[in-house]
Amino acid sequence: MLRQLNHGIGLLVAILKSVIIVVVLRIASCLPFLKERVQKFEEQHLLVPYQNFWDEYGGMKMFTAVSKILISDHERTARLGGCAPNCKNDFSEVVRDFEEVADFLIVYICEAHPTDEWRWNNNVEIQQHRTIQERLDAAEMLKKKSKCSAPVVVDTMANETNSAYGAWPERFFIIQEGKLVYVGGTGPYNYSLPEVRSWLKNYVNNPENN
């Protein structure tokens, strides 16, 4: 009973956070003296021209996307120090930079900005996956365009991996012997490849791991 209550409160907090974030950004984007600062901030972090997303900035679709991120993070079962959901100990492919210590895997989950949801202009034209084949096709497109050597797999259409890890829209995890030892923030603002590289370098430089 207490767990259900805490879960309900957590969901409510996540939704309230979404409302506050979107409303504040919407108001800021309407004030001339703040609009330019907001645009520069978003361009710096999103690395795309603000015109690509400004039309729907602070709108209902943005609210839905922000809520999805916060609720996903609240409901994930993957917790630092806990057992890694869906974890197998047979990760076989190795990322080039850390081939001595780490196996990397890309799990392709639901689209972040599909054409039928909160879309961006000048983005890849992909609608939210309706079938596993559509998700496989999208993952194949990523694999062909990406220079990353890590293998790519896809989440189930029930989004089991995304639900367990709260990974949408993008997120890094490091798993060691079936345990989560690093949980990155959700992208694009709290998602940090340098943090992952730093963790791995520290691991390599630790005499206990040699």
N, C-alpha and C positions, 0 to 999 in steps of 0.2 A: 504493500500500500504506500509506504513512504517512498519507495523507489519510483512508483508511478507518479506520485505527487512531485518529486524532484524533477522527473522527466518533463512533466507538464509545465512546471515553472521554467525549466530551461528552454523549452520551445517558445514560451511566451516572451522570455527575455530576448531570444534570438530574433523574433519577429519585431519586437519593439526597437531593437538595435537597428534592424533594417529600415524601419520607418524613420527613425531619427537620422540615420546616415543619408537616406535618399532625400528627405525633406530639407535637411541642412544644405546638401549639395545643390538641390533645386533652387533654394532661395539664394545661395551664393552665386549660382550661375546666372541669376536674373539681375544681380546688382552690378552695374558697370565697373565699379572700382574693385570688385572681387572676381568678376568673370575672367579677366585676363590671367589672374593668378591661378585660378582653378584650371584653366586651359593649359597653362605652362606646367602645372603640377602633374596633370593627367598625361600630357605628352611625354614628360620625363619618365614616368613610371610605366606607361603602357607602350611607349616607343612607337606610336602611330600618330598621324596628324589628328587633331581633335575633330576635324570635319567628318572623320570616319564614324564617329559615335555621338557627336554633339546633338543631332536631331532628336534622339531619344534619351538624352542625358537627364536623369532625375525623373523619368517617366515610369509608368507601371511595369513595363518590361524590365527596366533596370531594377526596380524594386523586387520583382519576382526573382531575378538572377541573384541579387544580393541576399535575399531571404534564403534562397537555395544553398548558397555558400555557407551561411551561418547555421542553418538547420542541419546541413550535412555534417558540419564540424561538430555540432552538439551530439548528433546521433551516432557518430562513428564508434565502433567498438575497438579500434586500434588505438591503444594508449601506450605512452612512453613507459618502458619497463615491463609491459605486459606481453602476453603471447601475441604473435603476429597472425591475424586472421588469414586463412587460405594459404598459409606459408608452407612451402615444401623446401626440403633441404637439398634439392638437386638443381639449383640455378647453375646453368652450364656455360652461358656465354659471358664474355669478359669485356668490359669497356677498356678501350685502348690506354687511357692514362693510368689506370690502376689494375692492370692485368695480373699483378702479383697478389692482390689482396681482395678484389671485389668482383662480383658478377652483377651486371646491371640489366634491368628489365624494364621495358616500357609497356605499361598497360593502357591500351586505348579505351577511354571511357566515353560517356555521352558528350556531345558537342558543347562547347562553351558559348559559341555565337552562331548558331545555325540560322539559316535563312528564314525559318518559320518561327523564330523566337526573337531574342534580343540580338539582332544582327548588326554587323558593322559594314559600312561601305568599303569597297575595295578589298574585301576579305575573300577567302576561298568560299565558293558557293556550295555549301553542303547543308541539307536539311537535317533535322534531328533524326537519328536512325530509327527506322520502323522495323527492320529485320536484322538478323545477325549478319546476313550477307552485305547489307548496306554498311554495317560497322566494319566488316572485314575489308570492304572496298575502300573505306575512308582510311583505315589503318595501312592498307597497301599504298595509298597515295602518300601518306606521311613517310612511310619507309623509303619510297622512291625519291622523295624530295629532301629527306633529311640526310645529313652527313654522318649521323650517329651510327655506330656499328652495333649498338645494343639491339637485341631481338625485340620484336614488337608482338604483343598478344592483345586480345580484345576481351573486354569485360562481357559478362553475360547480358542478355536483354533484360534480365531482372535487376541489372546493375548491382550485383552482389559485392564486387570488389569496391566499387565506389561507395556503396552504403557502409561497408565495414571500415573503410579507411577515411571517409569524408574527403575524398581526393579532388572533387570537382571545384574549380575548373582545372587546376593542375597542382601537383604537390609532390614533394620528395619524401621518401622514407628510406631509412637504412635498417636492415634486419640482420641480426647476427645470431646464428644458432637458434632461429625461430623466435627470437625476442626483438622487439622494437628498441633500437638504441638511439635513433634520431627520428624526430617527427618535425618536418618542416611546416611552415605556415602555408595557408592557401594563397594561390596566385591571384592576381599578378603582383600585389604589393608585398606580401609576406613570404614570397617564394624566392629562395636564395641558393643559386648554384654555388657561389663562393663558400657558403656555410657547409655545403656537402663536401666540397673539395678540402676545406679546412679540417673537417672531421676525419676524413680519410688520411690526410697527411699526418695528423696527430696520431692516428692509429698506427700508421707505418713507422713513425718515429718513436713509438713507445717500445722500449726494450722488451717488455713482457710479451709483446706480440711477435717477436722475432724468434 
